[in-house]
Amino acid sequence: TGSMDGTIKSWDLSFLLFASGNTAEAPRPVRTLPGNPSGIACLAIVDDRFLCSGGWDSEVRVWDLDDNMRAKPPFKGHSEFVRAVA
């Protein structure tokens, strides 16, 4: 998930496989990434390897999922916020 606080969170959803009725627990974040400082507008996973975020700062940021979530340099060039990545 992406937020206006500029962070990206991945969540542990494994317990949903066994939840029933009122026994369901709330999901818990397992990792928080610094995203776009001005807020996240969109997210996408590309080729099952890269996590991409578009932000209100007009930048696209990319993390390599196969390289311990190492961040790549931001893509700059848009004059307005990035509302879609694919």
NUVOTI-717324 format. One record per residue: residue in one letter; x, y, z of N, C-alpha, C in turn. Coordinates in steps of 0.001 Angstrom, whole numbers, padded with zeros to 6 digits, always signed. Example, Ala and Ser with C-alpha at 12.3 -4.5 7.8 and 13.67 -1.06 7.14 Angstrom:
A+013190-005690+007800+012300-004500+007800+013200-003300+007800;S+012850-002250+007080+013670-001060+007140+012900+000030+007870;
END
This chain:
T+000844-001186+000000+000000+000000+000000+000882+001239+000000;G+000371+002324-000542+001071+003599-000539+000226+004653+000144;S+000882+005630+000754+000163+006608+001561+000619+008027+001270;M-000194+008978+001695+000180+010387+001588+001302+010746+002558;D+001624+009858+003508+002765+010128+004383+004092+009812+003697;G+004012+009347+002437+005211+009081+001660+005797+007696+001823;T+005139+006824+002586+005682+005487+002792+004929+004436+001986;I+005627+003324+001767+005053+002140+001139+005156+001022+002162;K+004065+000293+002371+004076-000803+003337+003674-002103+002650;S+004386-003189+003010+003942-004527+002629+003353-005165+003881;W+002378-006032+003674+001572-006539+004788+001606-008062+004842;D+001521-008594+006060+001394-010033+006261-000091-010379+006210;L-000485-011046+005151-001892-011413+004976-002119-012907+005169;S-001085-013632+005587-001182-015086+005686-002300-015540+006622;F-002560-014800+007679-003595-015199+008632-004982-015174+008002;L-005173-014456+006897-006487-014403+006255-006906-015767+005718;L-005933-016643+005466-006248-017982+004970-007005-018798+006013;F-006826-018460+007285-007412-019247+008357-008468-018483+009147;A-008743-017259+008757-009693-016426+009501-011119-016856+009208;S-011937-016805+010244-013362-017061+010049-014147-016306+011118;G-015234-015765+010714-016094-015054+011656-015387-013905+012344;N-015568-013808+013650-014983-012717+014425-013554-012993+014863;T-012953-014092+014393-011596-014426+014828-010531-013766+013963;A-010934-013059+012931-009962-012426+012035-009182-011338+012762;E-007892-011303+012504-007030-010268+013068-006807-009180+012031;A-006373-008033+012500-006035-006949+011576-004683-007262+010924;P-004528-006975+009646-003225-007186+008991-002138-006366+009669;R-000917-006857+009591+000229-006163+010183+001247-005843+009105;P+001806-004637+009115+002856-004337+008140+004129-005108+008490;V+004792-005632+007462+006041-006363+007687+007258-005592+007192;R+007028-004596+006349+008138-003784+005854+007607-002421+005473;T+008384-001390+005787+008045-000027+005395+009196+000540+004595;L+008891+001066+003424+009895+001690+002557+009659+003188+002504;P+010741+003957+002436+010556+005384+002177+010167+005540+000715;G+009046+006114+000469+008583+006251-000909+008853+007633-001447;N+007829+008240-002018+007924+009588-002532+007580+010541-001391;P+008474+011446-001032+008281+012290+000154+006961+013060+000171;S+006441+013391-000988+005208+014178-001022+003955+013313-001050;G+004105+012002-001030+002957+011100-001031+002961+010170-002231;I+002388+008993-002033+002319+007965-003070+000987+008098-003805;A+001036+008198-005124-000180+008279-005929-000522+006937-006566;C+000497+006082-006817+000239+004801-007465+001411+003845-007231;L+001130+002557-007357+002137+001510-007204+001951+000454-008284;A+003039-000211-008656+002964-001342-009587+004164-002241-009366;I+003961-003533-009593+005079-004478-009623+005281-004855-011078;V+006520-004728-011538+006859-004963-012943+007764-006185-013032;D+007400-007117-013893+008178-008334-014154+008474-009125-012878;D+007613-009056-011889+007806-009746-010608+009149-009434-009960;R+009764-008327-010354+011074-007991-009814+011176-006561-009286;F+010450-005628-009869+010600-004223-009501+009296-003676-008925;L+009403-002991-007798+008284-002260-007226+008450-000810-007632;C+007447-000248-008280+007507+001131-008775+006433+001961-008085;S+006801+003188-007727+005818+004105-007150+005848+005418-007903;G+004674+005970-008100+004538+007311-008663+004063+008228-007563;G+004587+009442-007550+004260+010312-006437+003773+011684-006825;W+003348+012392-005797+002888+013765-005948+004049+014708-006199;D+005279+014201-006093+006476+015009-006360+006917+014912-007818;S+006115+014303-008678+006375+014150-010123+007496+013166-010424;E+007832+012299-009470+008908+011338-009676+008388+009906-009602;V+009103+009016-010305+008867+007584-010216+010060+006988-009480;R+009772+006174-008485+010836+005507-007729+010703+004009-007923;V+011864+003319-007925+011903+001888-008234+012764+001168-007201;W+012262+000027-006729+013010-000847-005823+013174-002200-006499;D+014357-002779-006352+014659-004094-006910+014312-005151-005862;L+013262-005922-006108+012811-006927-005152+013812-008071-005013;D+014622-008316-006054+015616-009392-006016+016927-008944-005384;D+017066-007667-005087+018320-007136-004548+018061-006463-003197;N+017371-007184-002316+017094-006699-000965+016403-005335-000948;M+015514-005127-001897+014720-003893-001989+015591-002645-002179;R+016726-002808-002843+017609-001672-003085+016918-000664-004000;A+016932+000594-003583+016292+001663-004359+017178+002087-005528;K+016557+002340-006650+017230+002900-007821+017080+004423-007767;P+017890+005154-008516+017706+006614-008550+016306+006974-009081;P+015686+008034-008563+014344+008422-009032+014351+008791-010511;F+013244+008466-011182+013026+008899-012562+012370+010271-012489;K+012976+011249-013112+012440+012613-013088+012119+013040-014507;G+011128+013887-014671+010796+014360-016002+009358+014809-016158;H+008477+014321-015293+007080+014774-015355+006946+016146-014715;S+006029+016937-015228+005801+018259-014664+004657+018268-013658;E+003888+017197-013604+002783+017050-012653+002934+015718-011927;F+002075+015435-010962+002175+014189-010214+001997+012983-011140;V+002604+011875-010746+002532+010640-011527+001356+009842-010998;R+000361+009613-011845-000850+008935-011384-000979+007491-011844;A-000018+007019-012654-000053+005614-013075+001346+005142-013442;V+001660+003933-013032+002877+003237-013470+002455+001855-013887;A+003158+001301-014869+002786-000044-015368+004023-000766-015845;
END
